[in-house]
Amino acid sequence: MSSWAIVAVLGIVIWGIVESIRARAGIITDEYGNQKLGERTDDRSAAELEAARRELAELKDRVKVLERIATDAHSGEAREQARITAEIEALRGIPAASKEEPGQ
């Protein structure tokens, strides 16, 4: 068997594997060659799919909130606010008489 024949057989086998995976996933090709997700033939109902979509949307919203919480504390503006707050608190702890310089 020549090397070109081996390449051809290998290409046909890989093409067959790809097509079987597409078929299992429900991907179909229309008359224009465009691939799209076809109707699923498993036992999931439309109500279950809609419930899963709603849950996914809710989880995406939760992730957005968590990302905002995680990144807001580490922004430059948040650090500046924390520095100013710490400075104000430090000044509150110092009595008014000791604010004056000791040589005056």
C-alpha positions in Angstrom: 0.0 0.0 0.0 1.4 3.4 -1.0 1.7 6.3 1.3 -1.0 8.2 -0.7 -3.4 5.3 -0.2 -2.7 5.3 3.6 -3.4 9.1 3.7 -6.6 8.6 1.7 -7.9 5.8 4.0 -6.9 7.7 7.1 -8.8 10.8 5.8 -11.9 8.7 5.1 -11.8 7.2 8.6 -11.4 10.6 10.3 -14.2 12.0 8.1 -16.5 9.1 9.2 -15.7 9.7 12.9 -16.4 13.4 12.6 -19.7 12.8 10.8 -20.8 10.2 13.4 -20.0 12.7 16.2 -22.0 15.4 14.4 -24.9 13.0 14.0 -24.9 12.1 17.7 -24.9 15.8 18.6 -27.8 16.5 16.3 -26.0 18.8 13.9 -27.6 18.8 10.4 -26.6 20.4 7.1 -29.2 22.3 5.1 -29.4 22.5 1.3 -26.9 25.5 1.3 -24.3 23.6 3.3 -24.9 25.5 6.5 -24.7 23.5 9.7 -27.3 24.0 12.4 -28.5 22.2 15.4 -31.4 19.9 14.5 -34.3 18.6 16.6 -33.1 16.4 19.4 -34.7 13.0 19.5 -34.0 12.2 23.1 -36.7 12.2 25.8 -36.2 15.8 27.0 -39.4 17.8 26.8 -39.7 21.4 25.9 -40.6 22.3 29.5 -37.4 20.8 30.8 -35.3 22.7 28.2 -37.0 25.9 29.1 -36.4 25.3 32.8 -32.7 24.6 32.0 -32.5 27.9 30.0 -34.0 29.9 32.9 -31.6 28.3 35.4 -28.7 29.0 33.1 -29.7 32.7 32.8 -30.0 32.9 36.6 -26.6 31.4 37.1 -25.1 33.8 34.6 -26.6 36.7 36.6 -25.1 35.3 39.8 -21.7 35.0 38.2 -21.8 38.6 37.0 -22.5 39.7 40.6 -19.7 37.6 42.0 -17.3 39.0 39.4 -18.3 42.5 40.3 -17.8 41.8 44.0 -14.4 40.1 43.4 -13.1 42.9 41.2 -14.5 46.0 42.9 -12.4 45.5 46.0 -9.2 45.4 43.9 -9.8 48.4 41.7 -7.6 51.5 41.9 -10.6 53.6 43.0 -11.5 51.1 45.8 -7.8 51.2 47.0 -7.8 55.0 47.1 -11.1 55.0 49.1 -9.7 52.5 51.5 -6.5 54.6 51.9 -8.5 57.8 52.6 -10.8 56.0 55.1 -7.7 54.6 56.9 -6.2 58.1 57.0 -9.4 59.7 58.4 -9.6 57.0 61.1 -6.0 57.5 62.0 -6.6 61.2 62.4 -9.7 60.7 64.5 -7.6 58.7 67.0 -5.1 61.5 67.5 -6.1 64.1 70.1 -6.4 67.7 68.9 -3.6 69.0 71.2 -1.0 66.6 69.8 -1.7 67.6 66.2 0.3 70.8 66.8 4.0 70.5 66.3 6.1 70.3 69.4 8.3 73.4 69.1 5.6 76.0 68.8 
